Amino acid sequence: MKITIIIPCYNESERLPAADFRRFMDAHPEISFVMANDGSRDNTLEVLNDIAKDYPQMEVFDGGENRGKAHIVQAAMRHVLDNTDSDYVGFFDADLATPLEEILKFKTVLEEKGNLLLICGSRIQRLGSNIRRKWLRHYFGRTFATAVSNILCLPVYDTQCGAKILSREAAAAAIQEPFISKWFFDVEIFARIITEIGYKECVDRCFEYPLDTWIEKGDTRLTTKDFLRTPVELLRLNKKYHKAVKKQYENCIFAV
C-alpha cells in the first residue's frame, strides 16, 4: 500500500516542525510526502527544499502565487494522481496539530477495512484521548457540523479536521473542478464522493477515525472575518450541493 501525504504550506518557515518530519521519515520511509508551497512570502520554500534534499520520499511542489489552502491541496492532489502510483493520497496540516504518527493508525484502518474511499480524523473529546481545542471553537464546530450534516444528509461528526486520506477513486472525484469554498472545501470532498460515486458508497466506504491526539496550535489562520463569513459559505455550499446530494440520499433510502 502506497500512501502520499500532502502538507499545504503558507509562510511556515518559523513554525514548521522540521525535526518532527525528519524523525518520522527516518522511521517510516514507506510514507511519501508532498510539501505544497502556496506562494509563501517568507523563506518557506528554502526550508522545504532543505528537508527534501535528505529524503527521497519527500517532494516539494511549488504552486506559484498564493491562492489558498483549497487550491493548493487540489493542485497537489492532481499532481500526485498524475505523477505517482500511490494507492492513497491525503493531507495533514503543516503545524501537525494532528501528529504524523496518526498516519500509521490511518494506514492500519485502511489495511484492516479494505476498499475505503476516505478516512478522516475526528476530534472527539473522550477518555483516553488528548484533544486540546479552545472551547469557543469546539462549540462553533458542533454547530457547524450540524449544518453540514443537513447539507450532506450524512451523519458526519467532523468534516473540518485537517487530516484525511483518500483513495485514488475518491481523490479523482474530489478534484474534478475547482472548489467553491476557500476554507470549507472538506465539505465539498464529501459532497463530490456522494454525487460522483454514490450515497451508499459514501456511507459504507468512508470512515471517521477518532484521533488519539489533536492539539490546537496558537497561530491560527482563521480570522474573525472568516467566522462571520461562515453562514454565507454554508449557504453557497447548500445551494451547489444539497439538491444533488438529497437526490442520491432519497434514491438510496427508497431503494432499500
KOLLO-432105 format. One record per residue: residue number from 1; x, y, z of N, C-alpha, C, O in turn. Coordinates in steps of 0.2 Angstrom, whole numbers, always signed. Atoms other than C-alpha are relative to their C-alpha. Example, Ala and Ser with C-alpha at 12.3 -4.5 7.8 and 13.67 -1.06 7.14 Angstrom:
<rs>
- i;n_px;n_py;n_pz;ca_px;ca_py;ca_pz;c_px;c_py;c_pz;o_px;o_py;o_pz
- 1;+4;-6;+0;+62;-22;+39;+4;+6;+0;+9;+5;+3 $
- 2;-4;-6;-1;+68;-5;+36;-4;+5;+3;-1;+11;+4 $
</rs>
This chain:
<rs>
- i;n_px;n_py;n_pz;ca_px;ca_py;ca_pz;c_px;c_py;c_pz;o_px;o_py;o_pz
- 1;+4;-6;+0;+0;+0;+0;+4;+6;+0;+8;+7;+5 $
- 2;-3;-7;+1;+7;+17;-6;-4;+6;+2;-9;+7;-1 $
- 3;+4;-5;-2;+2;+32;+3;+4;+7;-1;+10;+7;+1 $
- 4;-4;-6;+1;+7;+50;-1;-5;+5;+4;-11;+6;+3 $
- 5;+3;-5;-4;+3;+64;+11;+2;+7;-2;+8;+9;-2 $
- 6;-1;-7;+2;+1;+82;+5;+0;+5;+7;-4;+4;+11 $
- 7;-1;-5;-6;+7;+96;+18;-1;+7;-3;+4;+9;-6 $
- 8;+0;-7;+3;+0;+113;+12;+3;+5;+4;+3;+5;+11 $
- 9;-5;-4;-4;+12;+126;+17;-1;+8;-2;+0;+9;-8 $
- 10;+0;-7;+1;+10;+145;+18;+3;+4;+5;+1;+4;+11 $
- 11;-4;-4;-5;+23;+156;+27;+1;-4;+6;-1;-2;+12 $
- 12;-1;+5;-6;+28;+141;+38;+7;+0;+2;+9;-5;+6 $
- 13;-8;+1;-1;+47;+144;+39;+1;+1;+8;+6;-3;+10 $
- 14;-1;-1;-7;+45;+149;+58;-3;-5;+4;-1;-6;+10 $
- 15;+3;+5;-5;+33;+136;+64;+0;-7;-3;-3;-11;+1 $
- 16;-1;+7;+2;+36;+121;+53;+4;-5;+4;+10;-3;+5 $
- 17;-4;+4;-5;+41;+107;+65;+4;-5;-4;+3;-11;-5 $
- 18;-4;+4;+5;+55;+101;+53;+3;-6;+4;+3;-12;+0 $
- 19;-3;+5;-3;+63;+90;+66;-5;-6;+1;-3;-12;+0 $
- 20;+5;+5;+0;+46;+80;+68;+0;-4;-7;-1;-10;-7 $
- 21;+0;+3;+7;+46;+77;+49;+6;-4;-1;+5;-10;-3 $
- 22;-6;+4;+1;+64;+71;+49;+0;-6;+4;+1;-12;+2 $
- 23;+0;+6;-5;+61;+59;+64;-5;-5;-3;-3;-11;-4 $
- 24;+5;+5;+2;+45;+52;+56;+3;-3;-7;+2;-9;-8 $
- 25;-2;+2;+6;+53;+50;+39;+6;-5;+1;+7;-10;-3 $
- 26;-6;+4;-1;+69;+42;+46;-3;-7;+2;+0;-12;+1 $
- 27;+3;+6;-3;+57;+29;+55;-4;-4;-5;-5;-10;-5 $
- 28;+5;+2;+4;+45;+27;+41;+1;+2;-7;-3;+6;-10 $
- 29;-1;-2;+6;+52;+29;+24;-5;-3;-6;-5;+0;-11 $
- 30;+5;+2;+5;+37;+20;+16;-5;+5;-1;-9;+4;-6 $
- 31;+5;-5;+1;+26;+35;+18;+3;+6;-4;+9;+9;-2 $
- 32;-3;-5;+4;+29;+48;+5;-4;+7;+2;-10;+7;+4 $
- 33;+3;-6;-2;+26;+67;+7;+1;+5;-6;+6;+4;-10 $
- 34;+0;-5;+5;+22;+81;-5;-1;+7;+4;-6;+8;+6 $
- 35;+1;-6;-3;+26;+98;+3;-2;+5;-5;+2;+7;-9 $
- 36;+3;-4;+5;+15;+110;-6;+0;+7;+2;-4;+10;+6 $
- 37;-1;-7;-1;+20;+128;-6;-5;+4;-3;-5;+5;-9 $
- 38;+5;-4;+3;+6;+140;-8;+2;+8;+0;-1;+12;+3 $
- 39;-2;-7;+1;+15;+156;-13;+3;+3;+6;+1;+9;+7 $
- 40;-3;-3;-6;+24;+159;+3;+4;+6;-1;+8;+6;-6 $
- 41;-4;-6;+0;+31;+176;+6;+7;+0;+4;+11;+5;+3 $
- 42;-7;+0;-4;+45;+171;+18;+4;-6;-3;+3;-7;-9 $
- 43;-4;+4;+3;+58;+158;+15;-2;-8;+1;+2;-12;+2 $
- 44;+2;+6;-1;+47;+143;+17;+2;-5;-5;+4;-11;-4 $
- 45;-2;+4;+6;+52;+136;+0;+7;-3;+1;+8;-8;+0 $
- 46;-7;+2;-1;+70;+136;+5;+0;-5;+6;+4;-10;+6 $
- 47;+0;+5;-6;+66;+127;+22;-3;-7;-3;+0;-12;-1 $
- 48;+2;+6;+3;+56;+114;+12;+5;-4;-4;+6;-10;-3 $
- 49;-6;+3;+4;+70;+111;+0;+5;-3;+4;+8;-8;+2 $
- 50;-5;+2;-5;+82;+109;+14;-1;-7;+3;+3;-11;+3 $
- 51;+2;+6;-2;+72;+95;+21;+0;-5;-5;+3;-11;-4 $
- 52;+1;+5;+5;+68;+86;+5;+7;-2;-3;+7;-8;-5 $
- 53;-6;+3;+3;+86;+85;-1;+3;-6;+4;+7;-9;+1 $
- 54;-2;+6;-4;+89;+72;+13;-4;-6;-1;-3;-11;+2 $
- 55;+5;+5;-1;+74;+62;+10;-3;-1;-7;-7;+3;-10 $
- 56;+3;+1;+7;+69;+54;-7;-7;-1;+0;-11;+0;-5 $
- 57;+7;+0;+0;+52;+51;-1;-4;+6;+1;-10;+6;+2 $
- 58;+4;-6;-1;+48;+69;+1;+2;+4;-7;+7;+5;-9 $
- 59;-1;-5;+6;+45;+81;-14;-3;+6;+2;-8;+7;+5 $
- 60;+3;-6;-1;+42;+99;-14;-4;+2;-7;-1;+2;-12 $
- 61;+4;-3;+5;+28;+106;-25;-2;+7;+1;-5;+9;+6 $
- 62;+1;-7;-1;+28;+124;-28;-6;+2;-5;-6;+2;-11 $
- 63;+6;-1;+4;+10;+130;-33;+0;+7;-3;-5;+9;-5 $
- 64;+0;-7;+3;+15;+148;-38;-3;+5;+5;-1;+4;+11 $
- 65;+3;-6;-5;+6;+163;-31;-5;-3;+5;-8;-8;+4 $
- 66;+4;+2;-6;-4;+162;-15;-8;+0;-2;-10;+5;-4 $
- 67;+7;+0;+2;-22;+156;-19;-4;-4;+5;-10;-5;+4 $
- 68;+4;+3;-5;-27;+147;-3;+1;-7;+1;+3;-11;-4 $
- 69;-1;+7;-1;-27;+130;+5;-4;-4;-4;-2;-9;-7 $
- 70;+5;+5;+4;-42;+123;-5;+4;-1;-7;+4;-6;-10 $
- 71;-4;+1;+7;-32;+127;-22;+6;-4;+1;+7;-8;-4 $
- 72;-7;+3;+0;-15;+121;-16;-1;-7;+1;+2;-12;-1 $
- 73;+1;+7;-1;-22;+105;-9;-3;-4;-7;+0;-9;-8 $
- 74;+3;+2;+6;-32;+102;-25;+6;-1;-6;+6;-6;-9 $
- 75;-5;+0;+5;-17;+106;-36;+5;-6;+1;+7;-9;-3 $
- 76;-5;+5;-2;-5;+95;-26;-3;-7;-1;+0;-12;-3 $
- 77;+3;+6;+0;-18;+81;-26;+0;-2;-8;+1;-8;-9 $
- 78;+0;+1;+7;-19;+82;-45;+7;-2;-2;+8;-7;-6 $
- 79;-7;+1;+1;+0;+82;-46;+2;-8;+2;+5;-11;-2 $
- 80;-2;+6;-2;+1;+66;-36;-4;-6;-4;-1;-11;-6 $
- 81;+4;+5;+4;-13;+57;-46;+4;-1;-7;+4;-6;-10 $
- 82;-3;+1;+6;-4;+61;-62;+7;-2;-1;+9;-4;-6 $
- 83;-7;+1;+0;+14;+58;-57;+2;-6;+4;+8;-7;+4 $
- 84;-2;+5;-5;+14;+44;-44;-5;-6;-1;-10;-5;-4 $
- 85;+5;+6;+0;+6;+26;-42;-2;-1;+7;-4;-6;+9 $
- 86;+2;+0;-7;+1;+30;-24;-7;-3;+0;-11;-1;-4 $
- 87;+6;+3;-1;-14;+20;-19;-5;+5;+4;-11;+5;+2 $
- 88;+4;-5;-4;-20;+34;-7;+4;+6;+0;+10;+6;+0 $
- 89;-3;-6;-1;-17;+52;-6;-4;+4;+5;-10;+4;+5 $
- 90;+4;-4;-5;-21;+63;+9;+3;+7;+1;+8;+9;-2 $
- 91;-3;-6;-2;-17;+79;+18;-1;+1;+7;-6;-1;+10 $
- 92;+0;-2;-7;-12;+85;+35;+3;+7;+1;+6;+9;-4 $
- 93;-3;-7;-1;-9;+102;+42;+7;+1;+2;+10;-4;+5 $
- 94;-7;-1;-1;+8;+109;+42;+2;+1;+7;+8;-1;+9 $
- 95;-2;-1;-8;+8;+113;+61;+0;-6;+4;+2;-6;+9 $
- 96;+0;+6;-4;+5;+95;+65;-4;+0;+6;-3;-3;+11 $
- 97;+5;+1;-5;-10;+98;+76;-2;-7;+0;-3;-10;+6 $
- 98;+1;+8;+0;-13;+80;+71;+7;-3;-1;+10;-2;-7 $
- 99;-7;+3;+1;+4;+71;+74;+0;-4;-6;-4;-8;-8 $
- 100;-2;+4;+5;+12;+62;+60;-2;-7;+1;-3;-11;-3 $
- 101;+1;+7;-2;+10;+46;+70;-7;-3;-2;-8;-9;-2 $
- 102;+7;+2;+1;-9;+46;+67;+0;-3;-8;-5;-7;-9 $
- 103;+0;+3;+7;-4;+42;+48;+0;-8;+1;-3;-11;-3 $
- 104;-1;+7;-1;+1;+25;+54;-6;-4;+2;-8;-9;+0 $
- 105;+6;+3;-3;-15;+22;+63;-6;+0;-6;-10;-5;-7 $
- 106;+4;-1;+6;-25;+28;+47;+2;-6;-4;-3;-10;-7 $
- 107;-3;+6;+5;-14;+15;+37;-3;-7;+3;-5;-11;-1 $
- 108;+2;+6;-3;-19;+1;+49;-7;-1;-1;-10;-6;-3 $
- 109;+8;+0;+1;-38;+5;+47;-1;-1;-7;-5;-6;-9 $
- 110;+1;+1;+7;-36;+6;+28;+2;-8;-2;-2;-11;-6 $
- 111;-2;+7;+1;-27;-11;+28;-5;-5;+3;-7;-10;+0 $
- 112;+5;+4;-3;-40;-19;+40;-7;+0;-3;-10;-5;-4 $
- 113;+7;-1;+3;-56;-12;+32;+0;-2;-7;-4;-5;-10 $
- 114;-1;+1;+7;-50;-13;+14;-5;+4;-4;-11;+5;-2 $
- 115;+5;-3;+5;-58;-4;-1;-3;+7;+3;-9;+9;+1 $
- 116;+3;-7;-2;-61;+13;+9;+1;+5;-5;+6;+5;-9 $
- 117;-1;-6;+4;-64;+29;-1;+3;+5;+4;+7;+9;+1 $
- 118;-3;-5;-4;-59;+40;+13;+0;-2;+7;-4;-5;+10 $
- 119;-1;+0;-7;-53;+40;+31;+2;+7;+2;+6;+10;+0 $
- 120;-1;-7;-3;-54;+56;+41;+1;+0;+7;-3;-3;+11 $
- 121;-1;-1;-7;-48;+62;+58;-6;+3;+3;-9;+7;+0 $
- 122;+6;-3;-3;-62;+66;+70;+2;+2;+7;+5;-2;+11 $
- 123;-3;-3;-6;-58;+77;+85;-6;-1;+6;-9;+4;+8 $
- 124;+5;+2;-5;-69;+68;+98;+3;+0;+7;+8;-4;+8 $
- 125;-3;-1;-7;-65;+73;+116;-3;-6;+4;-9;-7;+5 $
- 126;+2;+6;-4;-66;+56;+126;+6;-2;+4;+11;+0;+4 $
- 127;-5;+3;-5;-57;+47;+140;+5;-4;-4;+3;-8;-8 $
- 128;-6;+4;+4;-40;+41;+134;+3;+4;-6;+8;+1;-9 $
- 129;-2;-4;+5;-38;+54;+121;+3;+7;+2;+2;+9;+8 $
- 130;-3;-6;-2;-28;+70;+121;-2;+5;-6;+2;+7;-10 $
- 131;+3;-5;+5;-39;+83;+111;+0;+6;+4;-4;+7;+8 $
- 132;+0;-7;-3;-35;+101;+115;-2;+5;-5;+1;+6;-10 $
- 133;+3;-4;+5;-46;+113;+107;-4;+6;+5;-7;+4;+10 $
- 134;+3;-5;-4;-52;+130;+113;-8;-1;+0;-11;-3;-5 $
- 135;+7;+2;-1;-70;+129;+120;-4;+4;-5;-9;+1;-8 $
- 136;+4;-4;+5;-77;+143;+108;+0;-4;-7;-5;-5;-10 $
- 137;-1;+4;+6;-70;+133;+93;-4;-6;+0;-7;-9;-5 $
- 138;+4;+6;-1;-77;+117;+100;-7;+1;-2;-10;-3;-5 $
- 139;+8;+0;+1;-95;+123;+101;-2;+3;-6;-7;+2;-9 $
- 140;+2;-2;+7;-94;+133;+85;+1;-6;-5;-3;-7;-9 $
- 141;-1;+6;+4;-88;+117;+77;-6;-5;+0;-8;-8;-5 $
- 142;+6;+4;-1;-103;+107;+84;-6;+3;-4;-9;-1;-7 $
- 143;+6;-3;+3;-115;+120;+77;+1;-1;-8;-3;-2;-12 $
- 144;-1;+1;+7;-106;+119;+60;-1;-7;-2;-4;-8;-8 $
- 145;+1;+7;+2;-106;+100;+60;-7;-1;-1;-9;-5;-6 $
- 146;+7;+2;+1;-125;+100;+62;-2;+3;-6;-6;+0;-10 $
- 147;+2;-3;+7;-127;+112;+47;+2;-4;-5;-1;-5;-10 $
- 148;-3;+4;+5;-115;+102;+37;-4;-7;-1;-5;-9;-7 $
- 149;+3;+7;+1;-124;+85;+41;-7;+1;-4;-9;-3;-7 $
- 150;+6;-1;+3;-140;+93;+35;+1;+1;-8;-3;-1;-12 $
- 151;-2;-1;+7;-132;+99;+19;+1;-7;-4;-1;-8;-9 $
- 152;-3;+6;+3;-124;+82;+16;-5;-6;+1;-4;-11;-2 $
- 153;+5;+6;-2;-139;+71;+23;+5;-6;+2;+3;-12;+1 $
- 154;-5;+5;-2;-124;+62;+31;+1;+1;+8;+3;+7;+10 $
- 155;-1;-1;-7;-121;+59;+50;+8;+0;+1;+10;-4;+5 $
- 156;-7;+0;-1;-103;+65;+49;+1;+5;+6;-2;+10;+7 $
- 157;-1;-4;-7;-96;+72;+66;+5;+6;-1;+4;+11;+2 $
- 158;-5;-5;+0;-81;+82;+60;+3;+0;-7;+8;-3;-9 $
- 159;-3;-1;+6;-78;+87;+42;+6;+4;-1;+10;+3;-5 $
- 160;-5;-5;+0;-65;+100;+46;+6;-1;+3;+11;+3;+2 $
- 161;-7;+2;-2;-51;+91;+54;+5;-1;-6;+3;-4;-11 $
- 162;-5;+0;+6;-36;+94;+43;+4;-7;+0;+10;-6;-1 $
- 163;-4;+7;+1;-31;+75;+42;-5;-5;-3;-9;-7;+0 $
- 164;+4;+4;+4;-38;+65;+28;+4;-4;-5;+9;-2;-7 $
- 165;-3;+4;+5;-33;+51;+17;-5;-3;-5;-10;-6;-3 $
- 166;+4;+2;+4;-42;+47;+1;+3;-5;-5;+9;-5;-6 $
- 167;-2;+4;+5;-42;+33;-12;+1;+4;-6;-1;+9;-7 $
- 168;-1;-3;+7;-37;+37;-30;-7;+1;-3;-8;+7;-6 $
- 169;+7;-1;+3;-55;+35;-35;-3;+6;+4;-6;+10;+0 $
- 170;+3;-5;-4;-61;+47;-21;+3;+7;-2;+0;+12;-3 $
- 171;-4;-6;+2;-47;+59;-25;-2;+3;-7;-2;+9;-8 $
- 172;+2;-3;+7;-51;+60;-43;-7;+3;+0;-8;+8;-4 $
- 173;+6;-3;+0;-69;+64;-39;+0;+7;+3;-3;+11;+2 $
- 174;+0;-6;-4;-64;+77;-27;+3;+6;-4;+2;+12;-3 $
- 175;-3;-6;+4;-53;+87;-40;-3;+1;-7;+1;+4;-11 $
- 176;+3;+0;+7;-65;+86;-55;-1;+8;-2;+0;+9;-8 $
- 177;+0;-7;+2;-67;+105;-54;+2;+4;+6;+2;+1;+12 $
- 178;-3;-4;-5;-61;+120;-43;-5;+0;+6;-11;+0;+5 $
- 179;+4;-1;-6;-68;+121;-25;-3;+7;+0;+0;+11;-2 $
- 180;+3;-7;+0;-80;+135;-22;+1;+3;+7;+0;+9;+7 $
- 181;-1;-3;-6;-76;+137;-4;+8;+0;+2;+11;-5;+1 $
- 182;-7;+0;-1;-59;+143;+2;+2;-4;+6;+7;-7;+6 $
- 183;-2;+4;-6;-59;+135;+20;-4;-6;+1;-2;-10;+4 $
- 184;+5;+5;-1;-74;+123;+19;+0;-5;-6;-5;-8;-7 $
- 185;+0;+4;+6;-68;+113;+4;-1;-8;+2;-2;-12;-2 $
- 186;+1;+7;-2;-68;+97;+15;-7;-2;-1;-8;-8;-2 $
- 187;+7;+1;+1;-87;+98;+14;-1;-2;-7;-5;-7;-8 $
- 188;+1;+1;+7;-86;+98;-5;+3;-7;-1;+1;-10;-6 $
- 189;-3;+7;+1;-75;+82;-4;-5;-5;+1;-6;-10;-3 $
- 190;+5;+4;-1;-89;+73;+4;-6;+0;-5;-8;-5;-7 $
- 191;+6;-1;+4;-102;+80;-7;+2;-3;-7;-3;-6;-10 $
- 192;-2;+3;+7;-92;+75;-23;+0;-7;+0;-1;-11;-5 $
- 193;+0;+8;-1;-90;+57;-16;-7;-2;-1;-8;-7;-4 $
- 194;+7;+2;+0;-109;+56;-14;-2;+1;-7;-5;-4;-10 $
- 195;+3;-1;+7;-113;+64;-31;+3;-4;-5;+0;-6;-10 $
- 196;-3;+3;+5;-100;+56;-41;+1;-8;+1;+1;-12;-4 $
- 197;-1;+7;-1;-98;+39;-33;-6;-4;+3;-8;-9;+2 $
- 198;+6;+2;-3;-114;+37;-23;-1;+0;+7;+4;+0;+11 $
- 199;+2;-1;-7;-123;+40;-6;+2;-7;+4;+5;-6;+9 $
- 200;-1;+7;-4;-122;+21;-1;+7;-1;+0;+10;-3;+6 $
- 201;-7;+1;+0;-104;+20;-6;+3;+5;+5;+8;+2;+8 $
- 202;-3;-4;-5;-100;+35;+4;-1;-2;+7;+3;-2;+11 $
- 203;+2;+3;-7;-109;+28;+20;+4;-6;+1;+7;-7;+7 $
- 204;-3;+6;-2;-101;+11;+18;+7;+0;-1;+11;-4;+3 $
- 205;-7;+0;+2;-84;+16;+12;+4;+6;+3;+10;+7;+1 $
- 206;-3;-6;-4;-80;+32;+22;+0;-1;+7;-5;-4;+10 $
- 207;+0;+2;-7;-74;+31;+39;+3;+6;+4;+9;+8;+2 $
- 208;-3;-5;-4;-71;+44;+53;+4;-4;+6;+1;-8;+9 $
- 209;-4;+3;-5;-57;+39;+64;+1;+5;+6;+4;+10;+5 $
- 210;-1;-4;-6;-57;+46;+82;+8;+1;+2;+11;-4;+4 $
- 211;-7;-1;-1;-40;+54;+84;+2;-1;+7;-2;+0;+12 $
- 212;-3;+1;-6;-29;+49;+99;+2;+7;+3;+2;+9;+9 $
- 213;-3;-6;-2;-21;+66;+99;-1;+6;-5;+0;+4;-11 $
- 214;+1;-6;+4;-25;+83;+92;+1;+6;+4;-3;+7;+9 $
- 215;-1;-6;-4;-18;+99;+99;+0;+6;-4;+4;+7;-9 $
- 216;+1;-6;+4;-24;+116;+93;+6;+4;+1;+9;+5;+6 $
- 217;-6;-4;-1;-9;+127;+89;-2;+8;+0;-8;+9;-2 $
- 218;+2;-7;-1;-9;+146;+93;+0;+4;-6;-4;+9;-6 $
- 219;+0;-4;+6;-5;+153;+76;-5;-2;-5;-4;-5;-10 $
- 220;+5;+2;+5;-22;+150;+68;+0;+5;-6;+1;+11;-6 $
- 221;+0;-4;+6;-25;+156;+50;-7;+2;-1;-9;+5;-6 $
- 222;+7;-2;+1;-44;+158;+53;-1;+7;+4;+2;+7;+10 $
- 223;+1;-6;-3;-49;+176;+57;-7;+1;+2;-12;-3;+1 $
- 224;+7;-2;-2;-65;+184;+65;-4;+1;-6;-10;-1;-7 $
- 225;+4;-1;+6;-70;+189;+47;-2;-7;-3;-7;-8;-6 $
- 226;+2;+7;+3;-69;+170;+42;-6;-3;+4;-10;-6;+1 $
- 227;+5;+2;-4;-80;+166;+56;-7;+3;-2;-12;+0;-3 $
- 228;+6;-4;+2;-93;+179;+51;-2;-2;-7;-8;-1;-9 $
- 229;+1;+2;+7;-92;+173;+33;-3;-7;+0;-6;-10;-5 $
- 230;+2;+7;+0;-97;+155;+38;-7;-1;-2;-8;-5;-6 $
- 231;+7;+1;+3;-116;+157;+36;-1;+1;-7;-4;-3;-11 $
- 232;+0;-1;+7;-113;+164;+19;+3;-6;-4;+0;-8;-9 $
- 233;-4;+5;+3;-101;+150;+14;-5;-7;+1;-5;-10;-4 $
- 234;+5;+5;-1;-114;+137;+21;-6;+0;-5;-8;-5;-8 $
- 235;+5;-1;+5;-127;+144;+10;+2;-1;-7;-2;-4;-11 $
- 236;-3;+2;+7;-116;+143;-5;+0;-7;-1;-1;-10;-6 $
- 237;-1;+7;+0;-112;+125;-1;-7;-3;-1;-8;-8;-5 $
- 238;+6;+3;+0;-130;+121;+2;-3;+1;-7;-6;-4;-10 $
- 239;+2;-1;+7;-135;+129;-15;+3;-4;-5;-1;-7;-10 $
- 240;-4;+4;+5;-122;+120;-25;-1;-8;+1;-2;-11;-4 $
- 241;-1;+7;-1;-123;+103;-17;-6;-4;+2;-8;-10;+1 $
- 242;+6;+4;-4;-139;+99;-7;-5;-3;-4;-7;-9;-3 $
- 243;+5;+3;+5;-151;+96;-21;+2;-7;-3;-1;-12;-2 $
- 244;-2;+6;+3;-140;+83;-29;+2;-5;+5;+0;-11;+4 $
- 245;-1;+5;-5;-135;+75;-13;-6;-3;+3;-7;-9;+4 $
- 246;+7;+2;-2;-153;+74;-7;-3;-5;-5;-6;-10;-3 $
- 247;+2;+5;+5;-157;+65;-23;+3;-6;+1;+0;-12;+0 $
- 248;-3;+7;-1;-144;+52;-20;-2;-3;+6;-3;-9;+6 $
- 249;+2;+3;-7;-149;+50;-2;-7;-3;-1;-8;-9;+1 $
- 250;+7;+2;+1;-168;+48;-7;+0;-7;-4;-3;-11;-3 $
- 251;+0;+6;+4;-163;+35;-21;+2;-6;+4;+0;-11;+3 $
- 252;-3;+6;-4;-153;+25;-8;-5;-2;+5;-6;-8;+6 $
- 253;+5;+2;-5;-167;+26;+5;-5;-4;-3;-8;-9;+0 $
- 254;+6;+3;+3;-181;+21;-7;+2;-6;-3;-3;-10;-5 $
- 255;-2;+6;+3;-171;+8;-15;+0;-6;+5;+0;-12;+3 $
- 256;+0;+5;-6;-170;-2;+2;-7;-3;+0;-7;-8;+4 $
</rs>
